[in-house]
Amino acid sequence: MFTIFSSLYNEREKIENKKTYIIYEITYLSNESFINLPHLLVRRQYILGQFQYKLLFRIFQLIFLKFLFFLFLRKNKGSHKRGSLTLTI
Protein backbone atom coordinates (compact mmCIF):
# COMPACT_ATOMS: atom_id res chain seq x y z
CA MET A 1 0.00 0.00 0.00
CA PHE A 2 2.90 2.32 0.76
CA THR A 3 4.31 1.81 -2.73
CA ILE A 4 1.00 2.85 -4.29
CA PHE A 5 0.87 6.07 -2.29
CA SER A 6 4.54 6.84 -2.91
CA SER A 7 4.09 6.27 -6.63
CA LEU A 8 1.06 8.57 -6.55
CA TYR A 9 3.22 11.22 -4.90
CA ASN A 10 5.95 10.71 -7.50
CA GLU A 11 3.42 11.07 -10.34
CA ARG A 12 2.10 14.26 -8.75
CA GLU A 13 5.63 15.60 -8.40
CA LYS A 14 6.35 14.87 -12.07
CA ILE A 15 3.18 16.61 -13.18
CA GLU A 16 3.95 19.64 -11.01
CA ASN A 17 7.36 19.94 -12.65
CA LYS A 18 5.79 19.74 -16.11
CA LYS A 19 3.15 22.31 -15.16
CA THR A 20 5.74 24.83 -14.01
CA TYR A 21 7.78 24.25 -17.16
CA ILE A 22 4.75 24.81 -19.38
CA ILE A 23 3.68 27.90 -17.43
CA TYR A 24 7.22 29.24 -17.83
CA GLU A 25 6.99 28.60 -21.59
CA ILE A 26 3.65 30.41 -21.76
CA THR A 27 4.95 33.47 -19.91
CA TYR A 28 8.05 33.51 -22.09
CA LEU A 29 5.94 33.32 -25.25
CA SER A 30 3.54 35.98 -24.03
CA ASN A 31 6.44 38.40 -23.90
CA GLU A 32 7.52 37.43 -27.43
CA SER A 33 4.41 36.41 -29.37
CA PHE A 34 1.19 34.39 -29.09
CA ILE A 35 1.98 31.94 -31.90
CA ASN A 36 2.32 28.66 -29.95
CA LEU A 37 0.12 29.55 -26.99
CA PRO A 38 -2.93 27.38 -27.88
CA HIS A 39 -0.70 24.39 -28.58
CA LEU A 40 0.88 24.67 -25.13
CA LEU A 41 -2.52 24.96 -23.45
CA VAL A 42 -3.73 21.81 -25.21
CA ARG A 43 -0.52 20.03 -24.23
CA ARG A 44 -1.02 21.08 -20.61
CA GLN A 45 -4.60 19.75 -20.58
CA TYR A 46 -3.40 16.47 -22.12
CA ILE A 47 -0.74 16.04 -19.44
CA LEU A 48 -3.23 16.80 -16.66
CA GLY A 49 -5.72 14.36 -18.21
CA GLN A 50 -3.08 11.64 -18.28
CA PHE A 51 -2.35 12.26 -14.61
CA GLN A 52 -6.06 11.92 -13.74
CA TYR A 53 -6.24 8.57 -15.57
CA LYS A 54 -3.15 7.34 -13.74
CA LEU A 55 -4.64 8.47 -10.43
CA LEU A 56 -7.93 6.66 -11.12
CA PHE A 57 -6.03 3.53 -12.14
CA ARG A 58 -3.98 3.57 -8.92
CA ILE A 59 -7.13 4.03 -6.81
CA PHE A 60 -8.82 1.14 -8.63
CA GLN A 61 -5.69 -0.96 -8.11
CA LEU A 62 -5.73 -0.21 -4.38
CA ILE A 63 -9.41 -1.15 -4.03
CA PHE A 64 -8.89 -4.36 -6.02
CA LEU A 65 -5.90 -5.36 -3.90
CA LYS A 66 -7.88 -4.72 -0.70
CA PHE A 67 -10.71 -6.86 -2.08
CA LEU A 68 -8.31 -9.72 -2.83
CA PHE A 69 -6.68 -9.36 0.58
CA PHE A 70 -10.00 -9.61 2.44
CA LEU A 71 -11.13 -12.40 0.13
CA PHE A 72 -8.13 -14.51 1.06
CA LEU A 73 -8.52 -13.62 4.74
CA ARG A 74 -12.00 -15.11 4.66
CA LYS A 75 -10.90 -18.46 3.27
CA ASN A 76 -11.94 -21.50 5.34
CA LYS A 77 -14.77 -19.47 6.89
CA GLY A 78 -17.99 -21.47 6.72
CA SER A 79 -16.33 -24.42 5.05
CA HIS A 80 -14.85 -27.62 6.44
CA LYS A 81 -12.57 -28.31 3.50
CA ARG A 82 -8.98 -27.34 3.99
CA GLY A 83 -7.73 -24.62 1.64
CA SER A 84 -11.09 -23.87 0.04
CA LEU A 85 -12.05 -20.33 -0.82
CA THR A 86 -15.56 -19.07 -0.07
CA LEU A 87 -17.12 -15.77 -1.04
CA THR A 88 -20.40 -14.65 0.52
CA ILE A 89 -22.22 -11.76 -1.07
The first five atom37 places (N, CA, C, CB, O) and aatype in JSON, in Angstrom:
{
  "aatype": [12, 13, 16, 9, 13, 15, 15, 10, 18, 2, 6, 1, 6, 11, 9, 6, 2, 11, 11, 16, 18, 9, 9, 18, 6, 9, 16, 18, 10, 15, 2, 6, 15, 13, 9, 2, 10, 14, 8, 10, 10, 19, 1, 1, 5, 18, 9, 10, 7, 5, 13, 5, 18, 11, 10, 10, 13, 1, 9, 13, 5, 10, 9, 13, 10, 11, 13, 10, 13, 13, 10, 13, 10, 1, 11, 2, 11, 7, 15, 8, 11, 1, 7, 15, 10, 16, 10, 16, 9],
  "atom_mask": [
    [1, 1, 1, 1, 1],
    [1, 1, 1, 1, 1],
    [1, 1, 1, 1, 1],
    [1, 1, 1, 1, 1],
    [1, 1, 1, 1, 1],
    [1, 1, 1, 1, 1],
    [1, 1, 1, 1, 1],
    [1, 1, 1, 1, 1],
    [1, 1, 1, 1, 1],
    [1, 1, 1, 1, 1],
    [1, 1, 1, 1, 1],
    [1, 1, 1, 1, 1],
    [1, 1, 1, 1, 1],
    [1, 1, 1, 1, 1],
    [1, 1, 1, 1, 1],
    [1, 1, 1, 1, 1],
    [1, 1, 1, 1, 1],
    [1, 1, 1, 1, 1],
    [1, 1, 1, 1, 1],
    [1, 1, 1, 1, 1],
    [1, 1, 1, 1, 1],
    [1, 1, 1, 1, 1],
    [1, 1, 1, 1, 1],
    [1, 1, 1, 1, 1],
    [1, 1, 1, 1, 1],
    [1, 1, 1, 1, 1],
    [1, 1, 1, 1, 1],
    [1, 1, 1, 1, 1],
    [1, 1, 1, 1, 1],
    [1, 1, 1, 1, 1],
    [1, 1, 1, 1, 1],
    [1, 1, 1, 1, 1],
    [1, 1, 1, 1, 1],
    [1, 1, 1, 1, 1],
    [1, 1, 1, 1, 1],
    [1, 1, 1, 1, 1],
    [1, 1, 1, 1, 1],
    [1, 1, 1, 1, 1],
    [1, 1, 1, 1, 1],
    [1, 1, 1, 1, 1],
    [1, 1, 1, 1, 1],
    [1, 1, 1, 1, 1],
    [1, 1, 1, 1, 1],
    [1, 1, 1, 1, 1],
    [1, 1, 1, 1, 1],
    [1, 1, 1, 1, 1],
    [1, 1, 1, 1, 1],
    [1, 1, 1, 1, 1],
    [1, 1, 1, 0, 1],
    [1, 1, 1, 1, 1],
    [1, 1, 1, 1, 1],
    [1, 1, 1, 1, 1],
    [1, 1, 1, 1, 1],
    [1, 1, 1, 1, 1],
    [1, 1, 1, 1, 1],
    [1, 1, 1, 1, 1],
    [1, 1, 1, 1, 1],
    [1, 1, 1, 1, 1],
    [1, 1, 1, 1, 1],
    [1, 1, 1, 1, 1],
    [1, 1, 1, 1, 1],
    [1, 1, 1, 1, 1],
    [1, 1, 1, 1, 1],
    [1, 1, 1, 1, 1],
    [1, 1, 1, 1, 1],
    [1, 1, 1, 1, 1],
    [1, 1, 1, 1, 1],
    [1, 1, 1, 1, 1],
    [1, 1, 1, 1, 1],
    [1, 1, 1, 1, 1],
    [1, 1, 1, 1, 1],
    [1, 1, 1, 1, 1],
    [1, 1, 1, 1, 1],
    [1, 1, 1, 1, 1],
    [1, 1, 1, 1, 1],
    [1, 1, 1, 1, 1],
    [1, 1, 1, 1, 1],
    [1, 1, 1, 0, 1],
    [1, 1, 1, 1, 1],
    [1, 1, 1, 1, 1],
    [1, 1, 1, 1, 1],
    [1, 1, 1, 1, 1],
    [1, 1, 1, 0, 1],
    [1, 1, 1, 1, 1],
    [1, 1, 1, 1, 1],
    [1, 1, 1, 1, 1],
    [1, 1, 1, 1, 1],
    [1, 1, 1, 1, 1],
    [1, 1, 1, 1, 1]
  ],
  "atom_positions": [
    [[0.83, -1.19, 0.0], [0.0, 0.0, 0.0], [0.88, 1.25, 0.0], [-0.95, 0.0, 1.22], [0.55, 2.26, -0.62]],
    [[2.0, 1.17, 0.72], [2.9, 2.32, 0.76], [3.46, 2.63, -0.62], [4.05, 2.06, 1.74], [3.64, 3.8, -0.99]],
    [[3.75, 1.57, -1.39], [4.31, 1.81, -2.73], [3.31, 2.51, -3.63], [4.76, 0.49, -3.37], [3.69, 3.32, -4.47]],
    [[2.02, 2.2, -3.46], [1.0, 2.85, -4.29], [0.95, 4.34, -3.96], [-0.39, 2.2, -4.08], [0.91, 5.17, -4.86]],
    [[0.94, 4.67, -2.66], [0.87, 6.07, -2.29], [2.15, 6.82, -2.66], [0.6, 6.21, -0.8], [2.09, 7.99, -3.07]],
    [[3.3, 6.16, -2.53], [4.54, 6.84, -2.91], [4.61, 7.04, -4.41], [5.76, 6.03, -2.43], [5.12, 8.06, -4.88]],
    [[4.09, 6.07, -5.18], [4.09, 6.27, -6.63], [3.1, 7.36, -7.02], [3.75, 4.95, -7.36], [3.34, 8.1, -7.98]],
    [[1.99, 7.47, -6.29], [1.06, 8.57, -6.55], [1.74, 9.91, -6.29], [-0.2, 8.44, -5.68], [1.57, 10.86, -7.05]],
    [[2.52, 9.98, -5.21], [3.22, 11.22, -4.9], [4.25, 11.53, -5.98], [3.89, 11.12, -3.52], [4.41, 12.68, -6.38]],
    [[4.95, 10.5, -6.45], [5.95, 10.71, -7.5], [5.29, 11.19, -8.78], [6.74, 9.43, -7.77], [5.83, 12.08, -9.45]],
    [[4.13, 10.62, -9.14], [3.42, 11.07, -10.34], [3.0, 12.53, -10.18], [2.2, 10.17, -10.62], [3.09, 13.31, -11.13]],
    [[2.53, 12.88, -9.0], [2.1, 14.26, -8.75], [3.29, 15.21, -8.86], [1.42, 14.39, -7.36], [3.18, 16.31, -9.39]],
    [[4.43, 14.76, -8.33], [5.63, 15.6, -8.4], [6.06, 15.8, -9.85], [6.77, 14.96, -7.59], [6.46, 16.9, -10.23]],
    [[5.99, 14.75, -10.65], [6.35, 14.87, -12.07], [5.43, 15.85, -12.77], [6.29, 13.5, -12.76], [5.89, 16.68, -13.56]],
    [[4.14, 15.74, -12.5], [3.18, 16.61, -13.18], [3.36, 18.05, -12.73], [1.74, 16.14, -12.92], [3.18, 18.97, -13.53]],
    [[3.71, 18.27, -11.48], [3.95, 19.64, -11.01], [5.15, 20.24, -11.73], [4.18, 19.66, -9.47], [5.13, 21.41, -12.11]],
    [[6.19, 19.44, -11.93], [7.36, 19.94, -12.65], [6.99, 20.3, -14.08], [8.49, 18.9, -12.64], [7.43, 21.33, -14.6]],
    [[6.19, 19.46, -14.74], [5.79, 19.74, -16.11], [4.9, 20.98, -16.17], [5.05, 18.54, -16.72], [5.01, 21.78, -17.1]],
    [[4.02, 21.14, -15.17], [3.15, 22.31, -15.16], [3.96, 23.59, -15.04], [2.13, 22.21, -14.01], [3.68, 24.57, -15.74]],
    [[4.95, 23.61, -14.16], [5.74, 24.83, -14.01], [6.54, 25.11, -15.27], [6.67, 24.73, -12.8], [6.71, 26.27, -15.65]],
    [[7.03, 24.06, -15.92], [7.78, 24.25, -17.16], [6.89, 24.84, -18.24], [8.39, 22.92, -17.64], [7.29, 25.75, -18.97]],
    [[5.67, 24.32, -18.35], [4.75, 24.81, -19.38], [4.31, 26.24, -19.06], [3.52, 23.89, -19.5], [4.21, 27.07, -19.97]],
    [[4.05, 26.53, -17.8], [3.68, 27.9, -17.43], [4.83, 28.86, -17.73], [3.29, 27.98, -15.92], [4.61, 29.99, -18.18]],
    [[6.05, 28.41, -17.49], [7.22, 29.24, -17.83], [7.27, 29.49, -19.33], [8.53, 28.57, -17.35], [7.54, 30.61, -19.77]],
    [[7.0, 28.43, -20.13], [6.99, 28.6, -21.59], [5.92, 29.6, -22.01], [6.76, 27.25, -22.29], [6.15, 30.42, -22.89]],
    [[4.75, 29.52, -21.39], [3.65, 30.41, -21.76], [4.01, 31.86, -21.43], [2.34, 30.0, -21.05], [3.76, 32.76, -22.23]],
    [[4.59, 32.09, -20.25], [4.95, 33.47, -19.91], [6.06, 33.98, -20.81], [5.38, 33.56, -18.44], [6.08, 35.16, -21.17]],
    [[6.98, 33.09, -21.18], [8.05, 33.51, -22.09], [7.47, 33.88, -23.45], [9.11, 32.41, -22.24], [7.85, 34.88, -24.05]],
    [[6.54, 33.06, -23.94], [5.94, 33.32, -25.25], [5.05, 34.55, -25.21], [5.14, 32.11, -25.72], [4.93, 35.26, -26.21]],
    [[4.42, 34.81, -24.08], [3.54, 35.98, -24.03], [4.34, 37.27, -24.13], [2.71, 35.97, -22.73], [3.82, 38.29, -24.57]],
    [[5.59, 37.22, -23.72], [6.44, 38.4, -23.9], [6.88, 38.54, -25.36], [7.68, 38.31, -22.99], [7.06, 39.65, -25.85]],
    [[7.05, 37.4, -26.04], [7.52, 37.43, -27.43], [6.35, 37.52, -28.41], [8.37, 36.19, -27.72], [6.19, 38.51, -29.13]],
    [[5.53, 36.46, -28.42], [4.41, 36.41, -29.37], [3.4, 35.39, -28.86], [4.89, 36.05, -30.82], [3.68, 34.66, -27.9]],
    [[2.24, 35.33, -29.5], [1.19, 34.39, -29.09], [1.05, 33.25, -30.09], [-0.14, 35.13, -28.94], [-0.03, 32.67, -30.21]],
    [[2.1, 32.91, -30.81], [1.98, 31.94, -31.9], [1.67, 30.54, -31.36], [3.27, 31.9, -32.74], [0.7, 29.91, -31.8]],
    [[2.46, 30.04, -30.42], [2.32, 28.66, -29.95], [1.52, 28.54, -28.67], [3.68, 28.05, -29.74], [1.52, 27.48, -28.04]],
    [[0.84, 29.57, -28.27], [0.12, 29.55, -26.99], [-1.0, 28.51, -26.95], [-0.45, 30.92, -26.7], [-1.07, 27.77, -25.97]],
    [[-1.88, 28.4, -27.96], [-2.93, 27.38, -27.88], [-2.38, 25.96, -27.84], [-3.88, 27.52, -29.05], [-2.93, 25.1, -27.15]],
    [[-1.3, 25.72, -28.57], [-0.7, 24.39, -28.58], [-0.22, 24.01, -27.18], [0.46, 24.32, -29.58], [-0.41, 22.88, -26.74]],
    [[0.39, 24.95, -26.48], [0.88, 24.67, -25.13], [-0.28, 24.44, -24.17], [1.76, 25.81, -24.64], [-0.17, 23.6, -23.27]],
    [[-1.37, 25.17, -24.33], [-2.52, 24.96, -23.45], [-3.12, 23.58, -23.67], [-3.59, 26.04, -23.69], [-3.5, 22.91, -22.71]],
    [[-3.2, 23.15, -24.93], [-3.73, 21.81, -25.21], [-2.79, 20.76, -24.63], [-3.9, 21.59, -26.73], [-3.25, 19.76, -24.06]],
    [[-1.5, 20.97, -24.77], [-0.52, 20.03, -24.23], [-0.65, 19.93, -22.71], [0.92, 20.44, -24.62], [-0.55, 18.85, -22.14]],
    [[-0.87, 21.07, -22.07], [-1.02, 21.08, -20.61], [-2.27, 20.3, -20.19], [-1.09, 22.53, -20.08], [-2.22, 19.53, -19.23]],
    [[-3.38, 20.49, -20.9], [-4.6, 19.75, -20.58], [-4.4, 18.26, -20.8], [-5.77, 20.26, -21.43], [-4.91, 17.45, -20.03]],
    [[-3.66, 17.89, -21.85], [-3.4, 16.47, -22.12], [-2.59, 15.84, -21.0], [-2.67, 16.31, -23.47], [-2.87, 14.73, -20.57]],
    [[-1.57, 16.56, -20.52], [-0.74, 16.04, -19.44], [-1.56, 15.9, -18.16], [0.49, 16.96, -19.19], [-1.44, 14.89, -17.46]],
    [[-2.39, 16.89, -17.86], [-3.23, 16.8, -16.66], [-4.24, 15.67, -16.79], [-3.96, 18.13, -16.41], [-4.54, 14.99, -15.8]],
    [[-4.79, 15.46, -17.99], [-5.72, 14.36, -18.21], [-5.05, 13.01, -18.01], [0.0, 0.0, 0.0], [-5.64, 12.1, -17.43]],
    [[-3.81, 12.88, -18.48], [-3.08, 11.64, -18.28], [-2.86, 11.38, -16.79], [-1.73, 11.68, -19.01], [-2.97, 10.25, -16.34]],
    [[-2.56, 12.43, -16.04], [-2.35, 12.26, -14.61], [-3.63, 11.79, -13.93], [-1.87, 13.58, -13.98], [-3.58, 10.94, -13.04]],
    [[-4.79, 12.34, -14.34], [-6.06, 11.92, -13.74], [-6.34, 10.45, -14.03], [-7.21, 12.79, -14.25], [-6.83, 9.73, -13.16]],
    [[-6.04, 9.98, -15.26], [-6.24, 8.57, -15.57], [-5.32, 7.69, -14.74], [-6.02, 8.31, -17.05], [-5.73, 6.63, -14.28]],
    [[-4.08, 8.12, -14.56], [-3.15, 7.34, -13.74], [-3.63, 7.29, -12.3], [-1.73, 7.93, -13.81], [-3.54, 6.25, -11.64]],
    [[-4.14, 8.42, -11.8], [-4.64, 8.47, -10.43], [-5.83, 7.53, -10.25], [-5.03, 9.9, -10.05], [-5.9, 6.8, -9.27]],
    [[-6.78, 7.55, -11.2], [-7.93, 6.66, -11.12], [-7.49, 5.2, -11.19], [-8.91, 6.96, -12.25], [-8.04, 4.36, -10.48]],
    [[-6.51, 4.9, -12.03], [-6.03, 3.53, -12.14], [-5.39, 3.07, -10.84], [-5.02, 3.41, -13.28], [-5.61, 1.94, -10.41]],
    [[-4.62, 3.93, -10.19], [-3.98, 3.57, -8.92], [-5.03, 3.35, -7.83], [-2.98, 4.66, -8.48], [-4.9, 2.43, -7.02]],
    [[-6.06, 4.19, -7.81], [-7.13, 4.03, -6.81], [-7.86, 2.71, -7.04], [-8.12, 5.21, -6.86], [-8.14, 1.98, -6.09]],
    [[-8.17, 2.41, -8.31], [-8.82, 1.14, -8.63], [-7.93, -0.03, -8.23], [-9.16, 1.06, -10.12], [-8.42, -1.04, -7.71]],
    [[-6.64, 0.09, -8.47], [-5.69, -0.96, -8.11], [-5.7, -1.18, -6.6], [-4.27, -0.6, -8.6], [-5.7, -2.33, -6.14]],
    [[-5.72, -0.11, -5.84], [-5.73, -0.21, -4.38], [-6.99, -0.9, -3.89], [-5.61, 1.18, -3.75], [-6.92, -1.77, -3.02]],
    [[-8.15, -0.53, -4.43], [-9.41, -1.15, -4.03], [-9.42, -2.63, -4.39], [-10.61, -0.44, -4.7], [-9.86, -3.46, -3.6]],
    [[-8.92, -2.97, -5.58], [-8.89, -4.36, -6.02], [-7.97, -5.19, -5.13], [-8.45, -4.45, -7.49], [-8.3, -6.32, -4.78]],
    [[-6.82, -4.63, -4.77], [-5.9, -5.36, -3.9], [-6.49, -5.56, -2.51], [-4.56, -4.62, -3.79], [-6.3, -6.62, -1.9]],
    [[-7.2, -4.55, -2.0], [-7.88, -4.72, -0.7], [-8.93, -5.82, -0.78], [-8.53, -3.4, -0.26], [-9.06, -6.63, 0.14]],
    [[-9.69, -5.84, -1.9], [-10.71, -6.86, -2.08], [-10.08, -8.25, -2.08], [-11.48, -6.63, -3.39], [-10.58, -9.16, -1.42]],
    [[-8.98, -8.42, -2.8], [-8.31, -9.72, -2.83], [-7.77, -10.09, -1.46], [-7.17, -9.72, -3.86], [-7.84, -11.25, -1.05]],
    [[-7.23, -9.11, -0.75], [-6.68, -9.36, 0.58], [-7.76, -9.87, 1.53], [-6.03, -8.09, 1.14], [-7.56, -10.86, 2.23]],
    [[-8.92, -9.19, 1.55], [-10.0, -9.61, 2.44], [-10.63, -10.91, 1.97], [-11.06, -8.53, 2.54], [-11.13, -11.69, 2.78]],
    [[-10.61, -11.15, 0.67], [-11.13, -12.4, 0.13], [-10.29, -13.57, 0.62], [-11.16, -12.37, -1.4], [-10.84, -14.6, 1.02]],
    [[-8.99, -13.43, 0.6], [-8.13, -14.51, 1.06], [-8.09, -14.6, 2.57], [-6.73, -14.33, 0.52], [-7.75, -15.66, 3.1]],
    [[-8.41, -13.53, 3.29], [-8.52, -13.62, 4.74], [-9.72, -14.45, 5.16], [-8.6, -12.22, 5.36], [-9.72, -15.09, 6.2]],
    [[-10.76, -14.42, 4.31], [-12.0, -15.11, 4.66], [-11.99, -16.57, 4.25], [-13.16, -14.43, 4.01], [-12.99, -17.27, 4.46]],
    [[-10.9, -17.07, 3.7], [-10.9, -18.46, 3.27], [-11.03, -19.36, 4.5], [-9.62, -18.8, 2.46], [-10.57, -19.02, 5.58]],
    [[-11.64, -20.51, 4.3], [-11.94, -21.5, 5.34], [-13.07, -21.05, 6.26], [-10.7, -21.79, 6.16], [-13.41, -21.78, 7.19]],
    [[-13.65, -19.9, 6.05], [-14.77, -19.47, 6.89], [-16.05, -20.09, 6.34], [-14.87, -17.91, 6.95], [-16.4, -19.87, 5.17]],
    [[-16.75, -20.85, 7.15], [-17.99, -21.47, 6.72], [-17.79, -22.72, 5.89], [0.0, 0.0, 0.0], [-18.75, -23.22, 5.3]],
    [[-16.59, -23.22, 5.83], [-16.33, -24.42, 5.05], [-15.44, -25.34, 5.86], [-15.67, -24.07, 3.68], [-14.59, -24.89, 6.63]],
    [[-15.65, -26.65, 5.68], [-14.85, -27.62, 6.44], [-13.71, -28.17, 5.61], [-15.73, -28.76, 6.91], [-12.86, -28.9, 6.13]],
    [[-13.67, -27.84, 4.34], [-12.57, -28.31, 3.5], [-11.35, -27.44, 3.73], [-12.98, -28.3, 1.99], [-11.44, -26.22, 3.88]],
    [[-10.22, -28.08, 3.75], [-8.98, -27.34, 3.99], [-8.52, -26.65, 2.7], [-7.86, -28.3, 4.53], [-8.41, -27.29, 1.65]],
    [[-8.25, -25.35, 2.78], [-7.73, -24.62, 1.64], [-8.78, -24.17, 0.65], [0.0, 0.0, 0.0], [-8.44, -23.69, -0.43]],
    [[-10.06, -24.31, 0.98], [-11.09, -23.87, 0.04], [-11.33, -22.37, 0.22], [-12.41, -24.67, 0.24], [-11.06, -21.8, 1.27]],
    [[-11.83, -21.77, -0.82], [-12.05, -20.33, -0.82], [-13.55, -20.07, -0.96], [-11.26, -19.63, -1.98], [-14.17, -20.51, -1.93]],
    [[-14.12, -19.35, 0.01], [-15.56, -19.07, -0.07], [-15.76, -17.57, -0.14], [-16.31, -19.66, 1.15], [-15.03, -16.79, 0.47]],
    [[-16.77, -17.18, -0.9], [-17.12, -15.77, -1.04], [-18.61, -15.64, -0.8], [-16.72, -15.2, -2.44], [-19.41, -16.21, -1.53]],
    [[-18.98, -14.88, 0.24], [-20.4, -14.65, 0.52], [-20.74, -13.23, 0.14], [-20.74, -14.92, 2.0], [-20.06, -12.28, 0.54]],
    [[-21.79, -13.09, -0.62], [-22.22, -11.76, -1.07], [-23.53, -11.41, -0.37], [-22.38, -11.71, -2.62], [-24.08, -10.33, -0.6]]
  ]
}
